[in-house]
Amino acid sequence: MRLAAPSWWGRGRSAVGVVGTLPAVPGIRAVLFDFGGVILSSPFEAFARFERERGLPDGFLRSVNATNPDTNAWARLERSELGLDEFGDAFADESEALGHRVDGREVLGLLMGDLRPAMVEALRRCHARPGLATGLLTNNFVLSDGHVDREHEMHEVLSLFDVVVESSRVGVRKPDPRFYELACQQLGIEPHEAVFLDDLGVNLKPARAMGMATIKVVDPDDALADLEAVLGFPPLTSFASPTSFGFASSWICVLRTQIHDGSTVVGRRRAGSGDAGPASGPVDGGPDARIIEAGSYQTSCSVTVRR
């Protein structure tokens, strides 16, 4: 298995709309996801910790990547123009030119994030929905041994994508428009028939210019709420599992923390932020629990559990 080690870091961020205000977009036939910073958590905290431990300026690692972003060591690694050792030395030279020498091999060790369960569940539901395709658009590179930690877990996630476009395989990378064109060609769609989620504004700009609906992932809950709004999915009552109720992980938190044996509970969005209501109890309604009614995630939810 080839490593899907995404390019999460580097250039500036710019807002793409206000959460909850995105309208439904008719004719969407594909949902496109970035990997790191979307399906996986971002490594920015790991970068900041590394910089503190080494006495480096805040944001130094990302500043190296932002210098000559289309031709630097990171870009060439993701196009498979450099091997890992070559990248390590090239990144060290580039960082030294900016005042602090850092071996690129050390930076690669900071990259593995954690899966975001709510985002994976959203991906699963999109993949299972008739007429809706899923695509992964990732800037990545290949490990020398061809394997990656948690290979089985990642394989299960990757199997939920109908199309996977990797910079290390195709020789171009985001934000090059050709990268998005390849994804559309492989999916058999036009750009206006896709919605794309990425955590970097620089990667969303060309997609939006081509006609895609775009969602910038800063807070995953907000991004998933926007995705539901864009897709215009039918009422959540059509789903029978607490873990597949809507996309917003806050909704999942409400259901998991507030379901009571044989009772009805009401919880507001943003579970875990202190306003989810006074109810408490077991993690779920038990193995025999089933949800028989629910309201809209955007305002409040009323859930009845029976055994």
C-alpha positions as CSV (number, residue, x, y, z in Angstrom):
1,M,0.0,0.0,0.0
2,R,1.3,3.5,-0.9
3,L,1.4,6.1,1.7
4,A,-1.3,8.7,1.6
5,A,0.6,11.4,3.4
6,P,-1.2,14.6,2.6
7,S,0.1,18.2,2.2
8,W,-1.7,19.9,5.1
9,W,0.4,22.8,5.7
10,G,1.7,26.0,4.2
11,R,-0.1,28.9,2.8
12,G,-2.6,31.3,4.1
13,R,-6.3,30.8,4.9
14,S,-9.2,32.8,3.8
15,A,-12.8,32.4,4.8
16,V,-15.3,30.8,2.4
17,G,-18.7,31.9,3.6
18,V,-20.4,31.8,6.9
19,V,-21.4,28.4,8.3
20,G,-25.1,27.7,8.1
21,T,-25.7,30.2,5.2
22,L,-24.7,28.0,2.3
23,P,-27.8,27.1,0.1
24,A,-28.6,23.8,-1.3
25,V,-26.9,23.4,-4.7
26,P,-28.9,21.4,-7.3
27,G,-27.3,18.9,-9.5
28,I,-24.4,17.8,-7.2
29,R,-23.2,14.4,-8.3
30,A,-19.9,14.1,-6.4
31,V,-18.4,15.0,-3.0
32,L,-14.7,15.6,-3.1
33,F,-12.6,15.4,0.1
34,D,-9.1,16.4,1.0
35,F,-7.4,13.9,3.3
36,G,-5.2,15.6,6.0
37,G,-7.1,18.4,7.8
38,V,-10.4,17.0,6.6
39,I,-10.7,13.2,7.0
40,L,-7.7,13.3,9.3
41,S,-6.9,16.0,11.9
42,S,-4.4,18.7,11.1
43,P,-0.8,18.4,12.3
44,F,-0.4,22.1,13.1
45,E,-0.3,21.4,16.8
46,A,2.6,18.9,16.2
47,F,4.4,21.6,14.2
48,A,3.9,24.2,16.9
49,R,5.2,21.7,19.6
50,F,8.3,20.9,17.5
51,E,9.0,24.6,17.0
52,R,8.8,25.3,20.7
53,E,11.0,22.4,21.6
54,R,13.6,23.4,19.0
55,G,13.4,27.1,19.7
56,L,12.2,27.9,16.2
57,P,10.0,30.9,15.4
58,D,6.2,30.3,15.5
59,G,5.1,29.1,12.1
60,F,8.6,28.5,10.8
61,L,7.9,25.1,9.3
62,R,4.9,26.4,7.3
63,S,6.9,29.4,6.2
64,V,9.5,27.0,4.6
65,N,6.7,25.3,2.7
66,A,5.2,28.7,1.6
67,T,8.5,29.8,0.0
68,N,8.5,28.9,-3.7
69,P,5.5,26.7,-3.1
70,D,5.4,25.2,-6.6
71,T,9.1,24.3,-6.9
72,N,10.3,23.7,-3.4
73,A,11.3,20.4,-1.8
74,W,7.8,19.7,-0.6
75,A,6.2,20.3,-4.0
76,R,8.8,18.0,-5.7
77,L,8.3,15.3,-3.1
78,E,4.5,15.3,-3.7
79,R,5.1,15.0,-7.5
80,S,7.5,12.0,-6.8
81,E,10.4,14.1,-8.2
82,L,12.4,13.5,-5.0
83,G,12.9,10.5,-2.7
84,L,12.6,10.7,1.0
85,D,16.3,11.2,1.7
86,E,16.6,13.7,-1.1
87,F,13.7,15.6,0.3
88,G,15.2,15.6,3.8
89,D,18.4,17.2,2.5
90,A,16.6,19.7,0.2
91,F,14.2,20.8,3.0
92,A,17.2,21.3,5.3
93,D,18.9,23.5,2.8
94,E,15.7,25.5,2.2
95,S,15.1,26.0,5.9
96,E,18.7,26.9,6.5
97,A,18.3,29.7,3.9
98,L,15.5,31.0,6.1
99,G,17.7,31.0,9.2
100,H,17.2,27.6,10.8
101,R,18.3,24.2,9.5
102,V,15.7,21.5,9.9
103,D,16.1,18.0,8.5
104,G,13.0,17.3,6.4
105,R,12.9,13.7,7.6
106,E,12.1,15.0,11.1
107,V,9.2,17.0,9.7
108,L,7.7,13.9,7.9
109,G,7.5,12.3,11.3
110,L,5.0,14.9,12.5
111,L,2.5,14.4,9.8
112,M,0.2,11.5,10.8
113,G,-3.1,12.8,12.1
114,D,-6.1,11.0,13.7
115,L,-9.2,10.0,11.8
116,R,-12.2,12.2,12.5
117,P,-15.1,9.8,13.1
118,A,-17.9,12.2,12.1
119,M,-16.2,13.0,8.8
120,V,-15.7,9.3,8.1
121,E,-19.4,8.8,8.8
122,A,-20.3,11.6,6.4
123,L,-18.0,10.0,3.8
124,R,-19.7,6.6,4.3
125,R,-23.2,8.1,3.9
126,C,-22.2,9.9,0.7
127,H,-20.6,6.8,-0.7
128,A,-23.7,4.8,0.0
129,R,-26.1,7.3,-1.5
130,P,-27.4,6.4,-5.0
131,G,-26.3,8.9,-7.7
132,L,-23.6,10.5,-5.5
133,A,-20.0,9.7,-6.1
134,T,-17.1,10.3,-3.7
135,G,-13.5,11.4,-4.6
136,L,-10.3,11.9,-2.6
137,L,-8.0,14.7,-3.8
138,T,-4.7,14.5,-1.9
139,N,-1.2,15.8,-2.3
140,N,0.8,12.9,-1.0
141,F,4.1,11.0,-1.2
142,V,5.3,7.4,-1.1
143,L,7.2,5.8,1.7
144,S,10.3,3.8,0.8
145,D,8.8,0.5,2.2
146,G,5.4,1.1,0.5
147,H,3.5,0.7,3.8
148,V,1.9,3.0,6.4
149,D,0.9,2.7,10.0
150,R,-2.7,1.7,10.7
151,E,-2.8,0.3,7.2
152,H,-6.0,-1.8,7.7
153,E,-7.9,1.2,9.2
154,M,-6.8,3.5,6.4
155,H,-7.6,0.9,3.7
156,E,-11.2,0.8,5.0
157,V,-11.5,4.5,4.7
158,L,-10.0,4.6,1.2
159,S,-12.4,2.0,0.1
160,L,-15.2,4.5,0.5
161,F,-13.9,6.6,-2.3
162,D,-15.0,5.9,-5.9
163,V,-12.0,7.8,-7.2
164,V,-8.6,8.6,-5.6
165,V,-6.4,11.2,-7.2
166,E,-2.9,11.4,-5.7
167,S,-0.3,13.9,-6.6
168,S,2.5,11.3,-6.2
169,R,0.8,9.2,-9.0
170,V,-0.4,11.8,-11.4
171,G,2.6,14.2,-11.3
172,V,0.6,17.3,-10.5
173,R,-0.7,18.7,-7.2
174,K,-3.2,21.0,-5.7
175,P,-3.7,23.9,-6.4
176,D,-2.9,23.2,-10.1
177,P,-6.2,23.3,-12.0
178,R,-5.1,20.2,-13.9
179,F,-5.4,18.2,-10.7
180,Y,-9.1,19.0,-10.3
181,E,-9.7,18.4,-14.0
182,L,-8.3,14.9,-13.6
183,A,-10.7,14.2,-10.8
184,C,-13.7,15.4,-12.8
185,Q,-12.6,13.3,-15.8
186,Q,-12.3,10.2,-13.7
187,L,-15.7,10.7,-12.1
188,G,-17.4,11.6,-15.4
189,I,-18.7,14.9,-14.1
190,E,-18.5,18.6,-14.8
191,P,-16.9,20.9,-12.1
192,H,-20.3,22.5,-11.3
193,E,-21.6,19.0,-10.3
194,A,-19.1,18.7,-7.4
195,V,-18.6,20.0,-3.9
196,F,-15.1,20.0,-2.5
197,L,-13.9,20.1,1.1
198,D,-10.4,21.2,1.9
199,D,-8.7,23.0,4.9
200,L,-6.6,25.3,2.8
201,G,-8.1,28.3,1.0
202,V,-5.4,28.2,-1.6
203,N,-6.6,24.8,-2.7
204,L,-10.2,25.8,-2.8
205,K,-9.8,28.9,-5.0
206,P,-9.1,27.2,-8.3
207,A,-11.9,24.6,-7.7
208,R,-14.3,27.5,-7.0
209,A,-13.1,29.3,-10.2
210,M,-13.9,26.1,-12.2
211,G,-17.5,26.1,-10.8
212,M,-17.3,23.7,-7.9
213,A,-19.1,24.4,-4.6
214,T,-16.4,24.7,-2.0
215,I,-16.3,24.3,1.8
216,K,-13.3,25.3,3.9
217,V,-12.8,22.9,6.8
218,V,-11.7,24.9,9.9
219,D,-14.2,23.5,12.4
220,P,-15.3,20.0,11.2
221,D,-18.8,20.4,12.7
222,D,-19.4,23.6,10.8
223,A,-18.1,22.1,7.6
224,L,-20.4,19.1,7.9
225,A,-23.3,21.3,8.6
226,D,-22.5,23.2,5.4
227,L,-22.1,20.0,3.5
228,E,-25.6,18.9,4.6
229,A,-26.9,22.3,3.5
230,V,-25.3,22.1,0.1
231,L,-26.4,18.5,-0.6
232,G,-30.0,19.1,0.7
233,F,-30.2,15.6,2.0
234,P,-33.7,14.4,3.1
235,P,-34.9,14.5,6.7
236,L,-32.6,12.7,9.2
237,T,-35.5,10.4,10.2
238,S,-34.6,8.3,7.2
239,F,-31.6,7.0,9.0
240,A,-31.9,4.4,11.8
241,S,-28.6,4.5,13.6
242,P,-27.4,7.0,16.2
243,T,-24.0,7.1,14.6
244,S,-25.4,8.0,11.2
245,F,-27.7,10.8,12.3
246,G,-26.6,13.7,10.3
247,F,-23.1,14.8,9.5
248,A,-22.4,17.1,12.4
249,S,-20.4,15.4,15.1
250,S,-22.1,17.6,17.7
251,W,-25.3,15.8,16.8
252,I,-23.7,12.5,17.3
253,C,-22.4,13.7,20.7
254,V,-26.0,14.8,21.7
255,L,-27.3,11.4,20.9
256,R,-24.6,9.4,22.5
257,T,-24.5,11.4,25.7
258,Q,-28.2,12.2,26.2
259,I,-30.1,9.0,25.3
260,H,-31.9,7.6,28.3
261,D,-33.5,4.2,28.7
262,G,-37.1,4.6,27.5
263,S,-37.1,8.4,27.6
264,T,-37.3,11.4,25.3
265,V,-34.4,13.9,25.5
266,V,-33.8,17.2,23.8
267,G,-30.4,18.6,23.1
268,R,-29.2,21.6,21.1
269,R,-26.4,21.6,18.5
270,R,-22.9,22.0,19.8
271,A,-22.9,19.2,22.3
272,G,-19.9,19.4,24.6
273,S,-19.8,23.2,24.5
274,G,-21.8,23.5,27.7
275,D,-25.2,24.0,26.1
276,A,-26.3,20.5,25.4
277,G,-28.8,20.3,28.2
278,P,-28.8,18.7,31.6
279,A,-29.4,15.1,30.6
280,S,-26.7,12.6,31.2
281,G,-26.4,8.8,31.2
282,P,-24.9,5.9,29.4
283,V,-23.0,6.3,26.1
284,D,-25.9,5.0,24.1
285,G,-29.2,3.3,24.6
286,G,-27.8,-0.1,24.7
287,P,-27.4,-2.8,22.1
288,D,-31.2,-3.2,21.6
289,A,-32.0,0.5,21.5
290,R,-33.5,2.0,18.4
291,I,-34.4,5.5,17.4
292,I,-38.0,6.0,16.4
293,E,-38.2,9.7,15.9
294,A,-36.0,12.8,15.6
295,G,-36.1,16.4,14.7
296,S,-33.8,18.7,12.7
297,Y,-30.2,19.0,13.7
298,Q,-30.1,22.7,12.8
299,T,-32.2,23.7,15.8
300,S,-32.9,21.0,18.3
301,C,-33.5,17.3,18.4
302,S,-36.0,15.1,20.1
303,V,-35.1,11.5,20.3
304,T,-37.1,8.6,21.7
305,V,-35.4,5.3,22.5
306,R,-37.2,2.1,23.1
307,R,-35.8,-1.3,24.1
